[in-house]
Amino acid sequence: MRAAVVVLQALEGAQHKLPTTPDARALRRLYFTRAVFSALWVGSVFAFAGTSTNQPSPPVVVLLVIYPLWDAVATMFDLSADRTGRSRLPQLLNLAFDIAAAIGIGLALITGTDAAVGVFGVWAVLAGALQLLLGLRRRRQGGQWAMIASGAISVIAGISFVFSSISGNSSLTSLAGYSLFGAVWFLIAALFLTRAITSERRPRTAA
């Protein structure tokens, strides 16, 4: 947590003061919610991963399928919060990838956990690339360096998941680690937006 605070402070110095917009407040709520969900998902995976083999238990099936579905819900909230007027193609593509991933993971689980982790990996690469792109587009809005880093890490992690699936060495705990990093980055982004919004309110209050 100390390292996260250091990163937060370092990034804050590189950002311009941000306007208090509905977009920023909506994104802050979304990032906090995603951080909480990811943390709960990680705890659930660790609770059931020890009993899982290559033939997953019903709780594992639910956890693997629900993750991209939750990302789809979060993407829809992101779309509703985006009032920039820019193209929404990245979010729409991400929504399509989320739904396809949920279906693909569900079908792959018929074969086993290894195949499902491979599909999860492909989705992580695509979703991470789009998250990185959105972070770059929103880089002046606050907290987006965390999203850029998270997107890049997602791409790298997704590639490793694919290779581990091919080699038959996939692990549910590795997915939990991936999600835990995501929770941390979302929390950093939410805190960054909170500080930016608060600092923008102070002059108006003083006046």
C-alpha positions in Angstrom: 0.0 0.0 0.0 2.9 2.3 0.7 4.2 1.7 -2.8 0.8 2.6 -4.2 0.8 5.9 -2.3 4.3 6.7 -3.6 3.1 6.0 -7.2 0.0 8.1 -6.6 2.0 11.1 -5.4 4.5 10.8 -8.2 1.8 10.7 -10.9 -0.1 13.6 -9.3 2.8 15.9 -9.9 2.7 15.1 -13.6 -1.0 15.9 -14.0 -2.8 19.2 -14.7 -5.6 20.3 -12.4 -8.8 18.7 -13.5 -12.3 20.0 -13.8 -14.9 18.5 -11.5 -17.1 16.9 -14.2 -19.8 14.3 -14.0 -17.5 12.1 -16.1 -14.8 12.2 -13.5 -17.2 11.5 -10.6 -18.8 8.6 -12.5 -15.4 7.1 -13.4 -14.4 7.4 -9.8 -17.4 5.4 -8.6 -16.8 2.9 -11.4 -13.2 2.4 -10.4 -14.0 1.9 -6.7 -16.7 -0.6 -7.6 -14.4 -2.5 -9.9 -11.7 -2.6 -7.2 -14.1 -4.1 -4.7 -15.5 -6.7 -7.1 -12.0 -7.8 -8.1 -11.0 -8.2 -4.5 -14.0 -10.3 -3.8 -13.4 -12.4 -6.9 -9.8 -13.0 -5.8 -10.9 -14.2 -2.4 -13.5 -16.5 -4.0 -10.9 -18.0 -6.4 -8.5 -18.7 -3.6 -11.3 -20.3 -1.6 -12.1 -22.8 -4.4 -8.8 -23.1 -6.3 -7.4 -25.7 -3.9 -10.2 -28.1 -4.7 -10.1 -27.6 -8.4 -8.5 -29.9 -11.0 -8.5 -29.7 -14.7 -12.1 -30.7 -14.5 -13.5 -27.6 -12.7 -16.0 -27.6 -9.9 -19.3 -25.7 -10.4 -18.1 -22.7 -8.2 -15.0 -22.4 -10.4 -17.1 -22.5 -13.6 -19.3 -19.7 -12.3 -16.3 -17.6 -11.2 -14.5 -17.9 -14.6 -17.6 -17.1 -16.6 -18.8 -14.3 -14.4 -15.5 -12.3 -14.6 -15.8 -11.2 -18.3 -19.6 -10.7 -17.8 -18.9 -8.3 -15.0 -16.4 -6.5 -17.2 -19.2 -6.2 -19.7 -21.5 -4.6 -17.1 -18.7 -2.2 -16.1 -18.1 -1.3 -19.8 -21.8 -0.4 -20.1 -21.4 1.9 -17.1 -18.3 3.4 -18.7 -20.2 4.1 -21.9 -23.0 5.9 -19.9 -20.3 8.0 -18.1 -18.4 8.9 -21.3 -19.7 12.3 -22.4 -16.6 13.4 -24.3 -18.2 13.0 -27.7 -15.4 10.8 -28.9 -15.8 7.6 -30.7 -17.1 4.8 -28.5 -15.6 2.1 -30.6 -13.1 0.9 -28.0 -15.8 0.4 -25.4 -18.1 -1.3 -27.9 -15.3 -3.6 -29.0 -14.5 -4.4 -25.4 -18.2 -5.2 -24.7 -18.2 -7.6 -27.7 -15.0 -9.2 -26.5 -16.4 -9.6 -23.0 -19.5 -11.4 -24.2 -17.5 -13.6 -26.6 -15.0 -14.4 -23.8 -17.8 -15.5 -21.4 -19.2 -17.8 -24.0 -15.8 -19.1 -25.0 -14.7 -19.7 -21.5 -18.0 -21.6 -20.8 -17.5 -23.8 -23.8 -13.8 -24.3 -23.1 -14.6 -25.5 -19.6 -16.2 -28.6 -21.1 -12.6 -29.6 -22.1 -11.1 -28.5 -18.8 -9.5 -25.6 -16.9 -6.4 -25.4 -19.1 -8.5 -24.6 -22.2 -10.6 -22.0 -20.2 -7.4 -20.3 -19.0 -6.2 -20.1 -22.6 -9.4 -18.3 -23.7 -9.2 -16.1 -20.6 -5.7 -15.2 -21.7 -6.8 -14.2 -25.2 -9.5 -12.0 -23.7 -7.0 -10.4 -21.2 -4.8 -9.4 -24.1 -7.6 -7.8 -26.1 -9.3 -6.2 -23.1 -5.9 -4.9 -21.8 -5.0 -3.4 -25.2 -8.4 -1.5 -25.3 -8.0 -0.4 -21.7 -4.5 1.0 -22.5 -6.0 2.8 -25.5 -8.8 4.3 -23.4 -6.3 5.4 -20.7 -4.2 7.2 -23.3 -7.3 9.0 -24.7 -8.3 10.0 -21.2 -4.8 10.8 -19.9 -5.7 14.4 -18.9 -8.8 13.3 -17.0 -6.9 12.0 -14.0 -6.0 8.5 -12.7 -5.4 7.2 -16.2 -1.7 6.4 -15.8 -2.9 3.6 -13.6 -5.3 2.4 -16.3 -2.5 2.6 -18.9 -0.2 0.5 -16.6 -3.1 -1.9 -15.9 -3.8 -2.4 -19.6 -0.2 -3.1 -20.4 0.1 -5.6 -17.6 -3.1 -7.3 -18.7 -1.6 -7.8 -22.2 1.5 -9.3 -20.7 -0.4 -11.5 -18.3 -2.8 -12.7 -21.0 0.1 -13.8 -23.1 1.5 -15.8 -20.2 -1.9 -17.4 -19.6 -2.0 -18.6 -23.2 1.4 -20.1 -23.0 0.7 -21.8 -19.7 -2.5 -23.2 -21.1 -0.7 -24.6 -24.1 1.9 -26.2 -21.9 -0.7 -27.6 -19.5 0.7 -25.7 -16.5 -2.2 -23.2 -16.1 -3.3 -22.2 -12.6 -6.4 -20.5 -11.2 -4.2 -18.8 -8.6 -2.4 -17.0 -11.5 -5.8 -15.6 -12.6 -6.4 -14.5 -9.0 -3.1 -12.6 -9.0 -4.0 -11.0 -12.3 -7.3 -9.8 -10.8 -5.6 -8.6 -7.6 -3.2 -6.4 -9.6 -6.3 -5.0 -11.5 -8.0 -4.2 -8.2 -4.9 -2.3 -7.0 -4.7 -0.3 -10.2 -8.4 0.6 -10.1 -8.1 1.7 -6.5 -5.1 3.9 -7.4 -7.0 5.5 -10.3 -10.1 6.1 -8.1 -8.0 7.7 -5.4 -6.2 9.8 -8.0 -9.6 11.1 -9.3 -10.8 11.7 -5.7 -7.8 13.9 -5.0 -8.1 15.8 -8.3 -11.9 16.4 -7.7 -11.3 17.5 -4.1 -8.5 19.9 -5.1 -10.7 21.4 -7.8 -13.5 22.1 -5.3 -11.3 23.9 -2.7 -11.0 27.3 -4.6 -14.7 27.4 -5.2 -15.4 26.7 -1.5 -12.9 29.4 -0.4 -14.5 31.9 -2.7 
